[in-house]
Amino acid sequence: MEQNKVRTYLLYAIGEIALVMIGILLALQVNNWNQNRIEQAQLQNYYERIIEEIETDIPVKQNFLVKNQQVIDLNKRTLNLLNSSDPDSLKQLRNTLGALSTAWSLNISYPVLNEFKNSGYLSKVQNTELKQKFFELNSVIEFTNSIDTYIVEQYLSTIEPYIIKSFNYQAVALERYQNLLIPGGPPIDYTQFNEDLELWNMVSFKLETAGLYNEYIQSLIDEQRSLINILEMELE
């Protein structure tokens, strides 16, 4: 009878332990399920906000491309005029030289996308293609911002000092800036630019930088659209 009692108690104890372990495992499973559900809901919220942020940004980039292309065209026109060496043609520089002093930049930033990455949610993305798109977009953003920084530095260190010492800026400023300036000042002798190697190289570098910038802005737009497509499929 004593042995039967001990056996019964042991079986009872083992049963109790098993029930407790099963309960713990079930609780952990439920907790994991809830945690995954919360994370998925947060990911979905981020995806929706990122789509909204990018869709708002794309028209801004497209407008910039149009404006920057105008600067590119004017700089090309400047080089053609300088290359002609014709005094009458050189006078037309008054309509194009203003583009040299135009240093538009975007300082690209995506607050929601940055919050998404900094909060560690990128590591929770299961879709390999989507994760790769995030990395590709980030690479394009970083390189585009490096060009953006160079454009500003190029203007401050090279272009502006040259203009200050070489000619009357007001006389060649683009029309959109003329209402901010006071007409007058020393007239410009445009024939002085006939053999100006410094000006030729400066406009060439400006043209190269602006063209490269436009290429990467277009790449950025393409990457943004591609990311939106994958995010929308992920939400579905």
Secondary structure, DSSP 8 states (H G I E B T S, - for coil): -HHHHHHHHHHHHHHHHHHHHHHHHHHHHHHHHHHHHHHHHHHHHHHHHHHHHHHHHHHHHHHHHHHHHHHHHHHHHHHHHHHH--HHHHGGGGGTGGGGG---------HHHHHHHHTTGGGG---HHHHHHHHHHHHHHHHHHHHHHHHHHHIIIIIHHHHHHHS-GGGT--HHHHTTS-S-SS---GGGGTT-HHHHHHHHHHHHHHHHHHHHHHHHHHHHHHHHHHHHHHH-
